[in-house]
Amino acid sequence: MTWPCVAAGAALVLFVLRDVFHTIWHPTRHGGLSRRVMRGVWRLSAHHRERWRPVGLAGPVGMMVVVTVWAFLVAVGWGLVYWPSMPEDFSYAPGLTPAEHAGPVDALYVSLVTLATLGLGDIAPTSEWLRVLAPLEALVGFALLSATVAWVLGIYPALARRRALALRLSHLGRNRLTTETLDSAGGAALLDGLASALSTVTVDFLQYAESYYFYDGEENICLAGRLGHAVGLADRAGRARHPDARLSASVLRTALDDLATVLDERFLRTGGPPDEVFAAYATDHGRSWDGEGGGP
């Protein structure tokens, strides 16, 4: 039982570390465990005909659940490594009977204390290999804490960029820009700025895929309901006579296509054209889609 238990524990720890790596540090991948947890929390929060208040908590709660699952599974994995060696390879504080504190719960306790770097010392490893292994678990615990902080610090700027783009599109939509308005060098510059912002948001969805599961709340800052404005601008500018406006419209349309590709491959799986993907994106975030302006 000793080596199978140790091997299972080591495999569990490596599985979690791989998921942490792909979720936080790998720029084009998304951890399988974190993805399933975030998607599950999102689906539970949105399982209503009308959007309800808790849906705004889906993203933050999902991240908390992911971090909790990571920490718990790492603790369980290291506990499985410790358990076969208890009580022979551990020293116990006075008042503790080794034979009574050598079960799986005690191994999990030792693992949690080590992972949290508390160092209580009431149960401590004495064999050479465990004395080396325990500090390594403490280092993993510290790395997990640092990774969580880095994750949070990366997600919220990405959300701010997405919401700023949605607000800008809302402003443009309210001004009802026509083909004649866009038929100029100024119109081309405006479209170039939108294409650049869309490219940034596309990269954010690649690097911080969990940001998809954050509900944006107010209509004007919800990109899912504002993308129709960008589609409409690209269509109108494509009919302009000014060559710069037509070129910028083409670039904007390409940026929209790239965004649709990422949304579909990562989250929606519709397999349809960009307009169908954007409609599914709007629906998934509680918005309606009319292809020109979005929103209800």
N, C-alpha and C positions, 0 to 999 in steps of 0.2 A: 504493500500500500504506500510505502514511503515515496518511492520515485514517481509513481503515477500522480500522486497528490502534488508533489513538488512541480512536476512537469505541467500539470493543469494550472497551477497557480502562476507559473512563469508565463505560460501561453496567454492567460487572461490579462496579466500586466502588459505584455507586449501588444496585445490586441488594443487595449485602451490607449497606450502610448502612440500606436499607429494612427488611431482615430484622432487623437489630439493633434498630431503632426499634420494630417491631411486637412483638418478643420481650420487650423490657425496659421500654420507656417507654409503650407504648400499653396502656391498662388493659383493653381488651376484645378485643384481637386476639392472634394467635399467629403468629410468623414462619413462613413455609412451609418454609424451609430448616432452621431449628432444630427444627421439629416433626418433619420427616422423619428427621433424624439421631437425635433422642431416641427416636422410635418404633422406628427400626431397631435401635438398641442394646438397647432393651427387649426386642424380639422375639428377638434373638439370645441374650440372657441367659436368657430364659424358655423356650427351645426344648428343653424336657426334660419328661418325664412328672412327675418329682419336682423340686421346687425344689432348686437346688444353690447352693453357697456364693457363686460369683461374681455371682448375681443381685442381691445387696446393693450391688454396685458399679455397677449399671446407671445409676443417676441421676448420681453424681459423674463416672463415665467419660463418660457421654453429654454432660454439660456441658463437660468438657474437650475432647471431640471437636468440639463445636459451636464453641467459641472458637478452636480450632486451624484449623478450616475457614474461619471468618470471617477470621482473620489471613492465612491462605495466599491466599485469593481476593482480598483487598484488595491484598496484595503483588503477585500476578500481574496484577491490573488496572492498578496503577500501573506495573508493569514494561512492560506493553504500551504505555503512554503514553510511557515513556522510550525504548523500543527504537528507534523510527524515527529518533530524533534522535542516536543514537550512531554514530560517536564525535564528530561535528562540533560538537555543542553541549555537550560535556563536557570538562573538564580532567582530566588524568591525572597521578598522582604520578610522580616520576622513577623510571625502571626499568620502567614499564609502557608497552607499545607499544599505542597507541590502536587500531590496526587489529586487533590480536589480542584486544582486550577490548571488543568491540562487538556481541556476540551476545545471544541471549535470556537465557542464564544470567547474563551480566554485568548486563543490565537488571534481572533479578530480584534480583541481589545488591544493586544500588544501591537498589532499592525496599525490600528487607528492612532494609538499614542505615538508611534514612530513616525507615521505619515504626517501627523500634525506637528511634529517636532516638539512635543510637550516634554518628553524625557522624564517621566515620573519616576522610573527606576524601581518600582515595586516588583516588576517582572522584567528581567533583562537577560539577553543572550550571553552565554559563556563560551561556547565553542568558537573556534577561530573563524570558520566560514560564516557563521551567523553574525559575529561581531563586525565582519566586513559588510555583510549584506544589509544590516539594519541602517547604517548611515546612508547607504545607497537609496533606501526607501525614503529616508528623510529628504535627500536631494530631489527625488521625484516629487515629493509633496511640495517642496519649495518651487520646483519648476512648474508644477500644475497651478499653483497660486499665481506665479508670474504670467503664465500663459493666459489665465483667466482675465487678469488685468489688461494684458495686451489685446485680448479679444474684445473686451468692452470698449477700450479706447479706440479700436479700429471700426467697430460697428456704428457708433453714433455719429462720427463725421460723415460716414457713407450715407446714413439716413438724412443728415442735414443737406448734403449735396443733392440727393434725390428730391427732397421736398422743396429745395430752392428752385430746381428746374421745373417742378410742377407749378410753383407759384408764378414763375416767369411765363410759362405757357398759358396760365390762367389770365395773366395781364394781357398777353397778346390776343387771346381769344376774345376778351372783352372789347378790344379795340377793333375787331373785325377787319383785319388787314385784307385788302383786295389784291388782285394781280397787278393792277396799276400801281398800288402803293409799294409792292415788292419789286417792281420793274425798275430797279436802280442799283447803284453801287452800295447805297445804304441798306437796301433790302438784302443784297448778297451778304454783306457783313453780318447782318442780323441772323441769317440762316446759318452762316458759318459758326457763329457763336452757339447756336442751338445744337448743331452737329457735334461740336466739341464737348458740350455738356452731356449730350446723349452718350458719347463714347466713354466719358468718365463714369457715368452711371452703369454702362455695360460692364466695364472693368470692375466696378464695385460689386455687381452681382456675381462675377466670377471669383473675386477674392473674398468677399464677405457674403456668401450665399445665404447665410442665416438672416441677412437683412430683408430678404423677400418676405419673411414671416412677421414683419413688423407692420401693423396697421397704421396708416397715416392720419386717420381721423378726419379733420376738416377737408371739405371738398377741394378747396383751392390748393392744398398742399399734397393731394393724393395723385401721384403720377399715373396710377392705373386709370384714373378718370380724366386725365388731361392729355394723354398721348394723341387723341384725336385732333387736337389743335396742331400738333407738329405734322401729322399726316396731311391735314388740310393745307397748311402752309407750303409743304413740299409740292402738293398737287397744283396749287395756284401759281407758285413761282415757276413751276415747270412749263407753264404757258406764257411766261414773260418773254419779251423781245431782247432784253438786255442779256448779253452772253454770260456775264458774271452771275446774274441772278439764276439763270438756267443751270449753270455749273454748280452753284451752291445748293440749288434744289436737288440736284442729282446726288451730291455728297450727303445732304440731309436724309434723303431717301435710303442711301446705303447705310447710314448710321442707324436708321430705324430698322432696316432689315437685320443688321447685326444684333441689335437689341432683341428683336423678335426671336432670332435663332437661339440666343442664350436663354431667354425665358422659356422657350419651348423645350429645349434639350435638358435644361436643368430642373424645371418645375412643372410644366403644364402638359407636355407630351401630346399635343393635339395633332402634330404632323401636318398642319395646314399652313396657308400663306400668312404673311404678317398681320393682315387685318383680322384674321380668325384668332391668331395668337393674342393680339391685343384685346380682342373681345373676351377671350377666356381669362386673361389677366384682370380685366376690369371686373368680370363676374366673380372671380375668386376673391377679390378685395371689396366686394359689396357695392360695385358701381355698375352703371349701365354704359353701353357703348353704341354710338351711332356713326362711328367712322369720321366724324367731323365735330370735334369738340368734346366728345365723351361726356361723362357725368350724367346725372339724372335729368 
